[in-house]
Amino acid sequence: MRASTYFRVREDRVDKTGKVSLRHDSRLYKIGLGRAHKGRPVKLLIADLNVRVIDSNGELIRELTLDPSRCYQPLARL
């Protein structure tokens, strides 16, 4: 039997270094969004380890799977 998915929504503002914080399993993580977004209000849509960050217009800024082995979740480099 599969356990149910844990959903939640969190509102935040991107800090001056381009990050937002997220607490998961009693541990604090920092998610990199880029300094271009500093001061921008965002919502984090969380489903277990899957996180989507959207702005106030609903535009997707970042989508990621939280890596519990890292406190900082950097932007992927292409």
DODO-442220 format. One record per residue: x negated, y negated, z of N, C-alpha, C in turn; residue number from 1; residue in one letter. Coordinates in pm, whole numbers. Atoms other than C-alpha are relative to their C-alpha. Example, Ala and Ser with C-alpha at 12.3 -4.5 7.8 and 13.67 -1.06 7.14 Angstrom:
2
<site n_px="-89" n_py="119" n_pz="0" ca_px="-1230" ca_py="450" ca_pz="780" c_px="-90" c_py="-120" c_pz="0" resi="1" resn="A"/>
<site n_px="82" n_py="119" n_pz="-6" ca_px="-1367" ca_py="106" ca_pz="714" c_px="77" c_py="-109" c_pz="73" resi="2" resn="S"/>
***
This chain:
78
<site n_px="-84" n_py="118" n_pz="0" ca_px="0" ca_py="0" ca_pz="0" c_px="-89" c_py="-125" c_pz="0" resi="1" resn="M"/>
<site n_px="78" n_py="122" n_pz="13" ca_px="-132" ca_py="-345" ca_pz="-93" c_px="49" c_py="-105" c_pz="99" resi="2" resn="R"/>
<site n_px="-35" n_py="107" n_pz="-93" ca_px="-141" ca_py="-621" ca_pz="168" c_px="48" c_py="-121" c_pz="-80" resi="3" resn="A"/>
<site n_px="-52" n_py="116" n_pz="71" ca_px="46" ca_py="-938" ca_pz="77" c_px="-105" c_py="-110" c_pz="-10" resi="4" resn="S"/>
<site n_px="92" n_py="110" n_pz="24" ca_px="-137" ca_py="-1242" ca_pz="-58" c_px="33" c_py="-115" c_pz="94" resi="5" resn="T"/>
<site n_px="-16" n_py="114" n_pz="-90" ca_px="-191" ca_py="-1535" ca_pz="180" c_px="-11" c_py="-128" c_pz="-82" resi="6" resn="Y"/>
<site n_px="-5" n_py="125" n_pz="75" ca_px="-89" ca_py="-1864" ca_pz="15" c_px="1" c_py="-119" c_pz="94" resi="7" resn="F"/>
<site n_px="-12" n_py="126" n_pz="-72" ca_px="-143" ca_py="-2218" ca_pz="142" c_px="-43" c_py="-115" c_pz="-89" resi="8" resn="R"/>
<site n_px="35" n_py="122" n_pz="72" ca_px="-179" ca_py="-2575" ca_pz="20" c_px="-66" c_py="-93" c_pz="99" resi="9" resn="V"/>
<site n_px="73" n_py="93" n_pz="-86" ca_px="-426" ca_py="-2823" ca_pz="164" c_px="-26" c_py="-128" c_pz="-75" resi="10" resn="R"/>
<site n_px="29" n_py="131" n_pz="60" ca_px="-449" ca_py="-3195" ca_pz="91" c_px="-129" c_py="-54" c_pz="59" resi="11" resn="E"/>
<site n_px="128" n_py="53" n_pz="-43" ca_px="-786" ca_py="-3368" ca_pz="110" c_px="-39" c_py="-115" c_pz="-91" resi="12" resn="D"/>
<site n_px="57" n_py="104" n_pz="83" ca_px="-994" ca_py="-3650" ca_pz="-33" c_px="-146" c_py="39" c_pz="-23" resi="13" resn="R"/>
<site n_px="137" n_py="-37" n_pz="35" ca_px="-1322" ca_py="-3585" ca_pz="-215" c_px="-95" c_py="-96" c_pz="71" resi="14" resn="V"/>
<site n_px="94" n_py="85" n_pz="-75" ca_px="-1612" ca_py="-3711" ca_pz="0" c_px="-97" c_py="-70" c_pz="-94" resi="15" resn="D"/>
<site n_px="91" n_py="83" n_pz="81" ca_px="-1886" ca_py="-3948" ca_pz="-119" c_px="-104" c_py="82" c_pz="-76" resi="16" resn="K"/>
<site n_px="96" n_py="-86" n_pz="71" ca_px="-2106" ca_py="-3655" ca_pz="-224" c_px="68" c_py="92" c_pz="-102" resi="17" resn="T"/>
<site n_px="-73" n_py="-78" n_pz="100" ca_px="-1833" ca_py="-3501" ca_pz="-443" c_px="45" c_py="137" c_pz="47" resi="18" resn="G"/>
<site n_px="-41" n_py="-130" n_pz="-54" ca_px="-1725" ca_py="-3219" ca_pz="-211" c_px="129" c_py="-11" c_pz="81" resi="19" resn="K"/>
<site n_px="-112" n_py="-13" n_pz="-94" ca_px="-1416" ca_py="-3105" ca_pz="-22" c_px="-30" c_py="121" c_pz="89" resi="20" resn="V"/>
<site n_px="25" n_py="-113" n_pz="-91" ca_px="-1410" ca_py="-2868" ca_pz="275" c_px="124" c_py="88" c_pz="8" resi="21" resn="S"/>
<site n_px="-106" n_py="-99" n_pz="-12" ca_px="-1205" ca_py="-2557" ca_pz="326" c_px="-39" c_py="100" c_pz="108" resi="22" resn="L"/>
<site n_px="24" n_py="-100" n_pz="-104" ca_px="-1177" ca_py="-2334" ca_pz="630" c_px="68" c_py="130" c_pz="-44" resi="23" resn="R"/>
<site n_px="-51" n_py="-132" n_pz="35" ca_px="-1137" ca_py="-1965" ca_pz="555" c_px="-59" c_py="101" c_pz="97" resi="24" resn="H"/>
<site n_px="46" n_py="-102" n_pz="-95" ca_px="-1157" ca_py="-1683" ca_pz="808" c_px="-89" c_py="-60" c_pz="110" resi="25" resn="D"/>
<site n_px="71" n_py="71" n_pz="-108" ca_px="-1275" ca_py="-1927" ca_pz="1081" c_px="-137" c_py="-53" c_pz="-40" resi="26" resn="S"/>
<site n_px="128" n_py="51" n_pz="48" ca_px="-1566" ca_py="-2042" ca_pz="864" c_px="25" c_py="-117" c_pz="-95" resi="27" resn="R"/>
<site n_px="-16" n_py="119" n_pz="82" ca_px="-1608" ca_py="-2381" ca_pz="696" c_px="-85" c_py="10" c_pz="-127" resi="28" resn="L"/>
<site n_px="66" n_py="-3" n_pz="130" ca_px="-1695" ca_py="-2393" ca_pz="325" c_px="9" c_py="-138" c_pz="-62" resi="29" resn="Y"/>
<site n_px="1" n_py="124" n_pz="78" ca_px="-1786" ca_py="-2692" ca_pz="105" c_px="10" c_py="39" c_pz="-147" resi="30" resn="K"/>
<site n_px="-23" n_py="-28" n_pz="142" ca_px="-1660" ca_py="-2689" ca_pz="-254" c_px="-44" c_py="-122" c_pz="-81" resi="31" resn="I"/>
<site n_px="50" n_py="108" n_pz="84" ca_px="-1850" ca_py="-2899" ca_pz="-506" c_px="95" c_py="-32" c_pz="-114" resi="32" resn="G"/>
<site n_px="-86" n_py="46" n_pz="110" ca_px="-1637" ca_py="-3106" ca_pz="-746" c_px="-72" c_py="-100" c_pz="-89" resi="33" resn="L"/>
<site n_px="73" n_py="101" n_pz="75" ca_px="-1888" ca_py="-3367" ca_pz="-861" c_px="26" c_py="-140" c_pz="54" resi="34" resn="G"/>
<site n_px="-11" n_py="137" n_pz="-53" ca_px="-1955" ca_py="-3726" ca_pz="-755" c_px="95" c_py="-87" c_pz="-80" resi="35" resn="R"/>
<site n_px="-93" n_py="77" n_pz="82" ca_px="-1737" ca_py="-3854" ca_pz="-1040" c_px="140" c_py="-3" c_pz="63" resi="36" resn="A"/>
<site n_px="-132" n_py="-10" n_pz="-64" ca_px="-1437" ca_py="-3752" ca_pz="-824" c_px="3" c_py="-61" c_pz="141" resi="37" resn="H"/>
<site n_px="7" n_py="49" n_pz="-139" ca_px="-1550" ca_py="-3923" ca_pz="-499" c_px="116" c_py="-94" c_pz="31" resi="38" resn="K"/>
<site n_px="-112" n_py="80" n_pz="-46" ca_px="-1263" ca_py="-4076" ca_pz="-304" c_px="135" c_py="41" c_pz="-57" resi="39" resn="G"/>
<site n_px="-124" n_py="-43" n_pz="67" ca_px="-1002" ca_py="-3901" ca_pz="-520" c_px="81" c_py="91" c_pz="91" resi="40" resn="R"/>
<site n_px="-84" n_py="-93" n_pz="-77" ca_px="-706" ca_py="-3744" ca_pz="-336" c_px="25" c_py="127" c_pz="-83" resi="41" resn="P"/>
<site n_px="-18" n_py="-129" n_pz="68" ca_px="-673" ca_py="-3374" ca_pz="-422" c_px="84" c_py="93" c_pz="86" resi="42" resn="V"/>
<site n_px="-67" n_py="-110" n_pz="-70" ca_px="-472" ca_py="-3067" ca_pz="-332" c_px="-75" c_py="127" c_pz="-34" resi="43" resn="K"/>
<site n_px="59" n_py="-131" n_pz="20" ca_px="-625" ca_py="-2725" ca_pz="-285" c_px="112" c_py="102" c_pz="9" resi="44" resn="L"/>
<site n_px="-100" n_py="-106" n_pz="4" ca_px="-396" ca_py="-2440" ca_pz="-385" c_px="-75" c_py="131" c_pz="22" resi="45" resn="L"/>
<site n_px="80" n_py="-114" n_pz="-44" ca_px="-524" ca_py="-2131" ca_pz="-207" c_px="84" c_py="126" c_pz="3" resi="46" resn="I"/>
<site n_px="-62" n_py="-132" n_pz="-3" ca_px="-428" ca_py="-1768" ca_pz="-264" c_px="-112" c_py="99" c_pz="33" resi="47" resn="A"/>
<site n_px="111" n_py="-82" n_pz="-49" ca_px="-662" ca_py="-1551" ca_pz="-55" c_px="-132" c_py="-70" c_pz="-32" resi="48" resn="D"/>
<site n_px="129" n_py="61" n_pz="34" ca_px="-1008" ca_py="-1622" ca_pz="-205" c_px="5" c_py="-84" c_pz="-128" resi="49" resn="L"/>
<site n_px="-15" n_py="77" n_pz="123" ca_px="-875" ca_py="-1785" ca_pz="-522" c_px="45" c_py="-141" c_pz="33" resi="50" resn="N"/>
<site n_px="-25" n_py="141" n_pz="-33" ca_px="-880" ca_py="-2166" ca_pz="-506" c_px="11" c_py="-80" c_pz="-128" resi="51" resn="V"/>
<site n_px="-15" n_py="98" n_pz="108" ca_px="-751" ca_py="-2426" ca_pz="-749" c_px="4" c_py="-137" c_pz="64" resi="52" resn="R"/>
<site n_px="1" n_py="138" n_pz="-49" ca_px="-823" ca_py="-2794" ca_pz="-694" c_px="64" c_py="-86" c_pz="-108" resi="53" resn="V"/>
<site n_px="-71" n_py="85" n_pz="94" ca_px="-581" ca_py="-3037" ca_pz="-859" c_px="5" c_py="-142" c_pz="53" resi="54" resn="I"/>
<site n_px="-15" n_py="140" n_pz="-43" ca_px="-546" ca_py="-3415" ca_pz="-855" c_px="147" c_py="-31" c_pz="23" resi="55" resn="D"/>
<site n_px="-137" n_py="39" n_pz="-33" ca_px="-231" ca_py="-3611" ca_pz="-769" c_px="95" c_py="11" c_pz="-119" resi="56" resn="S"/>
<site n_px="-83" n_py="-19" n_pz="120" ca_px="-106" ca_py="-3573" ca_pz="-1131" c_px="16" c_py="147" c_pz="-37" resi="57" resn="N"/>
<site n_px="-7" n_py="-142" n_pz="28" ca_px="-144" ca_py="-3196" ca_pz="-1119" c_px="-106" c_py="50" c_pz="-96" resi="58" resn="G"/>
<site n_px="108" n_py="-39" n_pz="91" ca_px="-453" ca_py="-3194" ca_pz="-1343" c_px="-101" c_py="87" c_pz="74" resi="59" resn="E"/>
<site n_px="97" n_py="-93" n_pz="-59" ca_px="-684" ca_py="-2902" ca_pz="-1272" c_px="-139" c_py="-59" c_pz="-5" resi="60" resn="L"/>
<site n_px="137" n_py="50" n_pz="-9" ca_px="-1024" ca_py="-3022" ca_pz="-1151" c_px="-98" c_py="117" c_pz="5" resi="61" resn="I"/>
<site n_px="89" n_py="-116" n_pz="-12" ca_px="-1175" ca_py="-2688" ca_pz="-1057" c_px="80" c_py="122" c_pz="44" resi="62" resn="R"/>
<site n_px="-57" n_py="-128" n_pz="-40" ca_px="-1080" ca_py="-2323" ca_pz="-1022" c_px="-116" c_py="92" c_pz="33" resi="63" resn="E"/>
<site n_px="110" n_py="-87" n_pz="-41" ca_px="-1296" ca_py="-2074" ca_pz="-835" c_px="49" c_py="112" c_pz="90" resi="64" resn="L"/>
<site n_px="-19" n_py="-105" n_pz="-99" ca_px="-1310" ca_py="-1756" ca_pz="-633" c_px="-103" c_py="-27" c_pz="109" resi="65" resn="T"/>
<site n_px="88" n_py="32" n_pz="-112" ca_px="-1454" ca_py="-1836" ca_pz="-291" c_px="-97" c_py="115" c_pz="25" resi="66" resn="L"/>
<site n_px="103" n_py="-99" n_pz="-30" ca_px="-1781" ca_py="-1653" ca_pz="-226" c_px="-29" c_py="-9" c_pz="150" resi="67" resn="D"/>
<site n_px="17" n_py="7" n_pz="-146" ca_px="-1776" ca_py="-1575" ca_pz="150" c_px="-145" c_py="8" c_pz="46" resi="68" resn="P"/>
<site n_px="141" n_py="-9" n_pz="-41" ca_px="-2154" ca_py="-1518" ca_pz="151" c_px="-72" c_py="-135" c_pz="-10" resi="69" resn="S"/>
<site n_px="63" n_py="131" n_pz="18" ca_px="-2221" ca_py="-1888" ca_pz="70" c_px="88" c_py="-108" c_pz="63" resi="70" resn="R"/>
<site n_px="-75" n_py="112" n_pz="-61" ca_px="-2118" ca_py="-2194" ca_pz="276" c_px="31" c_py="-107" c_pz="-104" resi="71" resn="C"/>
<site n_px="-20" n_py="100" n_pz="104" ca_px="-2156" ca_py="-2418" ca_pz="-30" c_px="36" c_py="70" c_pz="-130" resi="72" resn="Y"/>
<site n_px="-46" n_py="-56" n_pz="126" ca_px="-1966" ca_py="-2337" ca_pz="-348" c_px="-34" c_py="-99" c_pz="-111" resi="73" resn="Q"/>
<site n_px="45" n_py="99" n_pz="99" ca_px="-2161" ca_py="-2518" ca_pz="-622" c_px="81" c_py="9" c_pz="-129" resi="74" resn="P"/>
<site n_px="-57" n_py="-3" n_pz="134" ca_px="-2031" ca_py="-2614" ca_pz="-962" c_px="-84" c_py="95" c_pz="-85" resi="75" resn="L"/>
<site n_px="73" n_py="-92" n_pz="89" ca_px="-2124" ca_py="-2351" ca_pz="-1221" c_px="-75" c_py="-81" c_pz="-104" resi="76" resn="A"/>
<site n_px="79" n_py="66" n_pz="104" ca_px="-2400" ca_py="-2462" ca_pz="-1455" c_px="5" c_py="83" c_pz="-126" resi="77" resn="R"/>
<site n_px="-8" n_py="-72" n_pz="128" ca_px="-2360" ca_py="-2375" ca_pz="-1820" c_px="-131" c_py="-7" c_pz="-75" resi="78" resn="L"/>
***
